[in-house]
Amino acid sequence: MADASNFDIKRPGEEDEVHQATSKALVNGISSVNPGWFSEFSPMWPGEAHSLKVEKMLFQGESEYQNIMIFQSATCGKVFVLDGVIQATERDACSYQEMIAHLPLCSIPNPKKVFVIGGGRGGLLREVARHSSVEQIDICEIDGMVVEVCKQFFPDLAAWYDDPRVTLHVGDGAAFLNAVPECTYDAVIVDSSDPLGPAQHLFEKPFFESVAKALRPGGVVCTQAETIWLHMHIIEDIVSHCRQIFKGSVNYAWTTVPTYPSGVIGFLLCSTGGQAVDFRNPVNPIEDNDSKNVPLKFYNKEIHSASFCLPSFAKKVIDSKSK
């Protein structure tokens, strides 16, 4: 487990600790920290910002790939930030983590081998591990510092790295997929950050081709796919790529995450050819599984089906890509 003293941590009680929590990413204008407040700015959502009151700065450091920040907020518990963009808070991470895991895994019977890209905090591992049929979970996180820091500050989540089914690979998830034999996995889950910096290639056509190759017939992928309120142009491109690559179904779902831009985040779910997958109607109900885990906070079978109901403006664009 990492020791915070190994990194550039800002200790509580320093005179201007929040001012000092600046980095290359913050200086470049992606975000800002002012006395007592964290404000999130990004070219991904121009003209908008979301702010959280900071009670205590817990960690701030620069890895090989990105800036990492963790702070205690007044309303959302601990907040995990990469390159000035909120990735998760203790208050609402359940919505994202449960949905990105259970939308694909509850849509196929008896998933056994699962590959996760990103998800370094460990919360996604916890959700995948709920499925008793799962025998193997490979997780590939590009930034080893994310894993080590989260082991220190989110130990209840990072404990899932000790599950005997889990193997951690530190490196590029796309390169890892390219190296595995064809038809290796039942499901691939892509917990990526926004298409800026190290995650940009996870939104491009060659990556989805490598995902399709790694999936067995009837296998599924679920990837973070931005928000319908701000990024329909990105969603349109992703859907277009995937309709060319995946021979089964291609669907878009969404959920609410209050601390994400616009309060909404989406998922693209695709299946390979073979046994048909009806993502809208789960066949593997997770609620019935026994688990040593904490209870589900967000996901249920009703919200599973409802998440595929799109507002008219988004449905028009996404449906047009099927023609």
Solvent accessible surface area in square Angstrom, and as a share of the most:
residue,aa,sasa,rsa
1,M,167,0.74
2,A,16,0.12
3,D,78,0.40
4,A,4,0.03
5,S,71,0.46
6,N,109,0.56
7,F,54,0.22
8,D,81,0.42
9,I,23,0.12
10,K,31,0.13
11,R,112,0.41
12,P,69,0.43
13,G,74,0.71
14,E,63,0.28
15,E,177,0.79
16,D,59,0.31
17,E,21,0.10
18,V,17,0.10
19,H,93,0.42
20,Q,73,0.33
21,A,0,0.00
22,T,65,0.38
23,S,12,0.08
24,K,136,0.58
25,A,6,0.05
26,L,11,0.05
27,V,117,0.67
28,N,109,0.56
29,G,50,0.48
30,I,38,0.19
31,S,4,0.03
32,S,34,0.22
33,V,9,0.05
34,N,74,0.38
35,P,90,0.57
36,G,25,0.24
37,W,119,0.42
38,F,1,0.00
39,S,12,0.08
40,E,2,0.01
41,F,86,0.36
42,S,9,0.06
43,P,93,0.59
44,M,22,0.10
45,W,7,0.03
46,P,105,0.66
47,G,90,0.86
48,E,82,0.37
49,A,55,0.43
50,H,63,0.28
51,S,49,0.31
52,L,12,0.06
53,K,103,0.44
54,V,11,0.06
55,E,114,0.51
56,K,90,0.38
57,M,0,0.00
58,L,26,0.13
59,F,1,0.00
60,Q,5,0.02
61,G,1,0.01
62,E,77,0.34
63,S,17,0.11
64,E,154,0.69
65,Y,88,0.33
66,Q,13,0.06
67,N,0,0.00
68,I,0,0.00
69,M,0,0.00
70,I,0,0.00
71,F,0,0.00
72,Q,53,0.23
73,S,3,0.02
74,A,44,0.34
75,T,98,0.57
76,C,4,0.02
77,G,20,0.19
78,K,49,0.21
79,V,0,0.00
80,F,10,0.04
81,V,0,0.00
82,L,22,0.11
83,D,36,0.19
84,G,0,0.00
85,V,18,0.10
86,I,5,0.03
87,Q,38,0.17
88,A,10,0.08
89,T,0,0.00
90,E,90,0.40
91,R,151,0.55
92,D,9,0.05
93,A,9,0.07
94,C,24,0.14
95,S,4,0.02
96,Y,15,0.06
97,Q,15,0.07
98,E,1,0.01
99,M,1,0.00
100,I,0,0.00
101,A,0,0.00
102,H,0,0.00
103,L,0,0.00
104,P,0,0.00
105,L,0,0.00
106,C,0,0.00
107,S,5,0.03
108,I,3,0.01
109,P,65,0.41
110,N,98,0.50
111,P,0,0.00
112,K,91,0.38
113,K,83,0.35
114,V,0,0.00
115,F,0,0.00
116,V,0,0.00
117,I,8,0.04
118,G,12,0.12
119,G,12,0.11
120,G,5,0.05
121,R,16,0.06
122,G,0,0.00
123,G,1,0.01
124,L,3,0.02
125,L,0,0.00
126,R,33,0.12
127,E,0,0.00
128,V,0,0.00
129,A,10,0.08
130,R,16,0.06
131,H,1,0.00
132,S,91,0.59
133,S,28,0.18
134,V,2,0.01
135,E,108,0.48
136,Q,59,0.26
137,I,0,0.00
138,D,11,0.06
139,I,0,0.00
140,C,3,0.02
141,E,14,0.06
142,I,42,0.21
143,D,3,0.02
144,G,23,0.22
145,M,27,0.12
146,V,3,0.02
147,V,1,0.01
148,E,56,0.25
149,V,1,0.01
150,C,0,0.00
151,K,47,0.20
152,Q,60,0.26
153,F,26,0.11
154,F,5,0.02
155,P,73,0.46
156,D,100,0.52
157,L,13,0.07
158,A,7,0.05
159,A,55,0.43
160,W,31,0.11
161,Y,26,0.10
162,D,119,0.62
163,D,14,0.07
164,P,134,0.84
165,R,59,0.22
166,V,18,0.10
167,T,68,0.39
168,L,61,0.30
169,H,55,0.25
170,V,90,0.52
171,G,24,0.23
172,D,51,0.26
173,G,6,0.05
174,A,11,0.09
175,A,60,0.46
176,F,46,0.19
177,L,2,0.01
178,N,93,0.48
179,A,86,0.67
180,V,22,0.13
181,P,100,0.63
182,E,113,0.51
183,C,69,0.42
184,T,33,0.19
185,Y,3,0.01
186,D,16,0.08
187,A,0,0.00
188,V,0,0.00
189,I,0,0.00
190,V,0,0.00
191,D,32,0.16
192,S,13,0.08
193,S,30,0.19
194,D,23,0.12
195,P,20,0.13
196,L,79,0.39
197,G,54,0.52
198,P,38,0.24
199,A,6,0.05
200,Q,95,0.42
201,H,58,0.26
202,L,13,0.07
203,F,18,0.07
204,E,73,0.33
205,K,64,0.27
206,P,92,0.58
207,F,7,0.03
208,F,2,0.01
209,E,81,0.36
210,S,8,0.05
211,V,0,0.00
212,A,23,0.18
213,K,97,0.41
214,A,1,0.00
215,L,4,0.02
216,R,62,0.23
217,P,80,0.50
218,G,2,0.02
219,G,0,0.00
220,V,0,0.00
221,V,0,0.00
222,C,0,0.00
223,T,3,0.02
224,Q,7,0.03
225,A,1,0.00
226,E,2,0.01
227,T,3,0.02
228,I,2,0.01
229,W,143,0.50
230,L,48,0.24
231,H,4,0.02
232,M,32,0.14
233,H,117,0.52
234,I,27,0.13
235,I,0,0.00
236,E,60,0.27
237,D,81,0.42
238,I,2,0.01
239,V,0,0.00
240,S,32,0.21
241,H,47,0.21
242,C,0,0.00
243,R,68,0.25
244,Q,100,0.45
245,I,25,0.13
246,F,8,0.03
247,K,157,0.67
248,G,39,0.38
249,S,33,0.22
250,V,14,0.08
251,N,26,0.13
252,Y,6,0.02
253,A,0,0.00
254,W,64,0.22
255,T,8,0.04
256,T,74,0.43
257,V,1,0.00
258,P,80,0.50
259,T,4,0.03
260,Y,25,0.10
261,P,23,0.14
262,S,51,0.33
263,G,18,0.17
264,V,13,0.07
265,I,13,0.07
266,G,0,0.00
267,F,0,0.00
268,L,1,0.01
269,L,0,0.00
270,C,1,0.00
271,S,1,0.01
272,T,15,0.09
273,G,30,0.29
274,G,62,0.60
275,Q,126,0.56
276,A,95,0.74
277,V,16,0.09
278,D,76,0.40
279,F,2,0.01
280,R,105,0.38
281,N,85,0.43
282,P,36,0.23
283,V,90,0.52
284,N,26,0.13
285,P,60,0.38
286,I,5,0.03
287,E,75,0.34
288,D,113,0.59
289,N,47,0.24
290,D,139,0.72
291,S,57,0.37
292,K,171,0.72
293,N,23,0.12
294,V,71,0.41
295,P,109,0.68
296,L,43,0.21
297,K,148,0.63
298,F,50,0.21
299,Y,8,0.03
300,N,56,0.29
301,K,113,0.48
302,E,112,0.50
303,I,54,0.27
304,H,0,0.00
305,S,41,0.27
306,A,53,0.41
307,S,6,0.04
308,F,2,0.01
309,C,83,0.50
310,L,32,0.16
311,P,36,0.23
312,S,94,0.61
313,F,85,0.36
314,A,0,0.00
315,K,101,0.43
316,K,158,0.67
317,V,40,0.23
318,I,8,0.04
319,D,54,0.28
320,S,53,0.34
321,K,63,0.27
322,S,69,0.44
323,K,206,0.87
